[in-house]
């Protein structure tokens, strides 16, 4: 059996969020570890981050799904399924860390990087690393080389109150050179609980129609390890 990377999450963890554009509640969000699978012979976590909601004449249903190697925390597969303002697009990436290449849909393979990560897996990766206030971390791990480095700034600590309760948090600014909530123009902020679990308590990001804000509504911790399932895919 491979030695798995220690992490502060497990299958069954589910975080749900109230989604607001500015101060107006417009939908729900979720972040969850769905299951573990065997993907191309590698045990992997299957995670999903979803935001649904909108305002009249503009609806959003964005899904990021990631398959993350449990042994070395590399991305193996990444699916973006976006529906915004009546327009839909789905992009599927197969990522091959052992060869440092990736494939977008049915296109030819392209060069990748060592130890690749995608947008969704970065949300889980930042929960596993030391975060010192005032420090800026650079990671050359985004699976599309031209989008590196991914920058994570640790801004400070705050105690905040959200629907799920009051939390002491660490405040981060993640920057990825891509479109979406973590783009450079989005000026995203993430509040992680300042404890061993490092759950995402709050997130704020700018979009072309205003400020997109997520506030933790509930946290379902994972069941005991014996409840984890393992299927093949």
C-alpha positions as CSV (number, residue, x, y, z in Angstrom):
1,X,0.0,0.0,0.0
2,X,1.3,3.5,-0.8
3,X,2.0,6.0,2.0
4,X,-0.8,8.6,1.9
5,X,-0.2,12.3,2.4
6,X,-1.5,13.4,5.9
7,X,-4.3,15.9,5.3
8,X,-6.9,17.7,7.5
9,X,-9.9,16.4,5.5
10,X,-11.4,13.0,4.4
11,X,-14.2,11.5,2.4
12,X,-17.6,12.7,3.6
13,X,-16.5,16.2,4.6
14,X,-19.0,18.7,3.3
15,X,-19.0,22.5,3.7
16,X,-22.1,24.5,2.6
17,X,-22.2,28.3,2.1
18,X,-24.6,31.1,1.6
19,X,-23.7,32.9,-1.6
20,X,-24.2,36.6,-1.8
21,X,-23.6,39.2,-4.6
22,X,-22.7,42.2,-2.4
23,X,-25.1,42.1,0.5
24,X,-27.9,40.2,-1.4
25,X,-28.3,36.5,-0.8
26,X,-28.5,34.8,-4.2
27,X,-27.7,31.2,-3.9
28,X,-25.7,28.4,-2.2
29,X,-22.3,26.9,-2.5
30,X,-20.6,23.7,-1.4
31,X,-17.2,22.2,-1.0
32,X,-16.9,18.5,-0.5
33,X,-14.8,15.4,-0.6
34,X,-17.1,13.0,-2.5
35,X,-15.2,9.7,-2.5
36,X,-11.9,8.0,-3.2
37,X,-11.4,6.2,-6.5
38,X,-8.6,4.4,-8.3
39,X,-7.7,6.5,-11.3
40,X,-5.1,5.1,-13.8
41,X,-3.9,2.8,-11.0
42,X,-3.6,5.7,-8.4
43,X,-5.7,6.1,-5.3
44,X,-7.3,9.6,-5.5
45,X,-9.6,11.9,-3.7
46,X,-12.6,13.1,-5.8
47,X,-13.5,16.7,-4.7
48,X,-16.1,19.2,-5.9
49,X,-16.5,22.9,-5.4
50,X,-19.8,24.4,-6.6
51,X,-21.5,27.8,-6.6
52,X,-25.1,28.2,-7.7
53,X,-27.3,31.3,-7.7
54,X,-27.6,34.7,-9.4
55,X,-29.8,37.7,-10.0
56,X,-32.6,38.2,-12.5
57,X,-31.3,37.7,-16.0
58,X,-27.9,36.4,-14.8
59,X,-27.6,33.0,-13.2
60,X,-24.4,31.1,-12.3
61,X,-23.8,27.4,-11.8
62,X,-20.1,26.8,-11.6
63,X,-18.6,23.4,-10.8
64,X,-14.9,22.5,-10.3
65,X,-14.2,18.8,-9.8
66,X,-10.7,17.5,-9.0
67,X,-9.1,14.1,-8.7
68,X,-6.1,14.3,-6.4
69,X,-3.4,11.6,-6.0
70,X,-3.6,10.6,-2.3
71,X,0.1,9.6,-2.2
72,X,1.8,12.7,-3.5
73,X,-1.0,15.3,-3.8
74,X,-0.8,15.8,-7.6
75,X,-3.8,16.5,-9.8
76,X,-4.8,13.6,-12.1
77,X,-8.0,15.0,-13.6
78,X,-9.8,18.4,-13.5
79,X,-13.2,19.2,-14.9
80,X,-14.6,22.8,-15.2
81,X,-18.4,22.9,-15.8
82,X,-19.5,26.5,-16.0
83,X,-22.9,27.9,-16.7
84,X,-23.0,31.7,-16.5
85,X,-25.5,34.1,-17.9
86,X,-27.1,31.4,-20.0
87,X,-23.8,30.3,-21.6
88,X,-22.4,26.8,-20.8
89,X,-19.0,25.3,-21.2
90,X,-17.3,22.1,-19.9
91,X,-13.6,21.5,-20.1
92,X,-12.0,18.2,-19.1
93,X,-8.3,17.9,-18.4
94,X,-6.5,14.7,-18.0
95,X,-3.2,15.3,-16.2
96,X,-0.3,12.9,-16.2
97,X,2.3,13.9,-13.5
98,X,4.6,11.0,-14.3
99,X,5.1,12.4,-17.8
100,X,4.6,16.1,-17.0
101,X,1.9,16.5,-19.7
102,X,-1.8,17.3,-19.8
103,X,-4.6,16.9,-22.3
104,X,-7.6,19.3,-22.7
105,X,-10.7,17.5,-24.0
106,X,-9.6,15.7,-27.2
107,X,-6.7,18.0,-28.1
108,X,-3.1,17.0,-28.3
109,X,-1.1,16.6,-25.1
110,X,0.7,19.7,-23.9
111,X,3.7,20.2,-21.5
112,X,2.8,20.5,-17.8
113,X,4.9,20.8,-14.7
114,X,6.3,18.6,-11.9
115,X,3.8,18.0,-9.1
116,X,0.8,19.6,-10.9
117,X,-2.3,21.2,-9.2
118,X,-5.5,22.7,-10.6
119,X,-7.8,25.4,-9.3
120,X,-9.9,23.0,-7.2
121,X,-7.1,21.1,-5.7
122,X,-5.3,24.3,-4.7
123,X,-8.3,24.9,-2.3
124,X,-7.4,21.7,-0.5
125,X,-3.6,22.1,-0.9
126,X,-3.5,25.4,1.1
127,X,-5.1,23.6,4.0
128,X,-2.1,21.3,4.3
129,X,0.8,23.8,4.4
130,X,2.3,26.1,7.1
131,X,0.8,29.6,6.8
132,X,2.8,32.4,8.5
133,X,1.2,35.8,8.7
134,X,3.0,38.4,6.6
135,X,4.6,35.8,4.3
136,X,4.0,35.4,0.5
137,X,4.3,31.9,-1.0
138,X,4.9,31.1,-4.6
139,X,4.1,27.7,-6.1
140,X,5.1,26.7,-9.6
141,X,2.6,23.8,-9.5
142,X,-0.3,25.0,-11.6
143,X,-0.7,22.3,-14.3
144,X,-0.6,24.9,-17.2
145,X,3.0,26.2,-17.1
146,X,2.1,29.7,-18.4
147,X,-0.1,30.4,-15.4
148,X,2.6,30.0,-12.9
149,X,3.5,31.0,-10.3
150,X,0.5,30.7,-8.0
151,X,0.9,33.2,-5.3
152,X,-0.6,32.9,-1.8
153,X,-0.3,35.9,0.5
154,X,-1.0,35.4,4.2
155,X,-2.6,38.7,5.1
156,X,-3.4,38.2,8.8
157,X,-5.7,36.8,11.4
158,X,-9.3,37.8,12.1
159,X,-12.2,36.6,14.2
160,X,-15.3,36.6,12.1
161,X,-19.0,35.6,12.5
162,X,-20.8,33.7,9.7
163,X,-24.1,31.7,9.8
164,X,-22.2,28.6,11.1
165,X,-20.9,30.6,14.1
166,X,-17.8,32.6,15.2
167,X,-14.4,31.5,14.1
168,X,-10.8,32.6,14.5
169,X,-9.3,32.6,11.0
170,X,-6.3,33.0,8.9
171,X,-6.8,35.4,5.9
172,X,-5.3,34.5,2.5
173,X,-5.1,36.1,-0.9
174,X,-4.6,33.5,-3.6
175,X,-3.7,34.6,-7.1
176,X,-3.8,32.3,-10.2
177,X,-3.1,33.7,-13.7
178,X,-6.4,32.3,-15.0
179,X,-10.0,33.3,-15.4
180,X,-12.4,32.7,-12.5
181,X,-12.7,33.6,-8.8
182,X,-9.0,33.3,-8.1
183,X,-7.8,35.4,-11.0
184,X,-5.6,38.4,-10.5
185,X,-8.5,40.8,-11.2
186,X,-10.7,39.0,-8.8
187,X,-8.7,40.0,-5.7
188,X,-10.0,37.0,-3.9
189,X,-9.8,36.6,-0.1
190,X,-10.1,33.3,1.7
191,X,-10.7,32.9,5.5
192,X,-9.5,29.5,6.8
193,X,-10.3,28.4,10.3
194,X,-7.2,28.9,12.5
195,X,-7.1,25.3,13.8
196,X,-6.1,21.9,12.6
197,X,-9.1,21.5,10.3
198,X,-8.4,24.6,8.2
199,X,-11.9,24.7,6.8
200,X,-12.8,27.6,4.5
201,X,-15.1,29.8,6.6
202,X,-15.5,32.7,4.1
203,X,-14.5,33.7,0.6
204,X,-14.9,37.0,-1.3
205,X,-14.0,37.6,-4.9
206,X,-14.9,40.3,-7.5
207,X,-16.7,39.3,-10.6
208,X,-17.8,41.3,-13.7
209,X,-21.2,41.8,-12.1
210,X,-20.1,42.6,-8.5
211,X,-18.6,41.1,-5.4
212,X,-19.2,37.3,-5.0
213,X,-19.2,36.3,-1.3
214,X,-19.4,32.9,0.4
215,X,-20.2,32.5,4.1
216,X,-20.1,29.1,5.8
217,X,-23.6,27.9,6.6
218,X,-22.8,24.4,7.9
219,X,-19.9,22.0,8.3
220,X,-20.3,18.3,8.1
221,X,-17.1,16.7,9.3
222,X,-16.0,13.4,7.7
223,X,-17.1,10.1,9.3
224,X,-14.6,7.7,10.9
225,X,-12.0,6.4,8.5
226,X,-13.6,3.0,8.3
227,X,-16.6,4.6,6.5
228,X,-14.4,5.6,3.5
229,X,-15.3,3.9,0.3
230,X,-13.0,3.0,-2.6
231,X,-14.3,2.4,-6.0
232,X,-12.7,2.2,-9.4
233,X,-13.0,4.6,-12.3
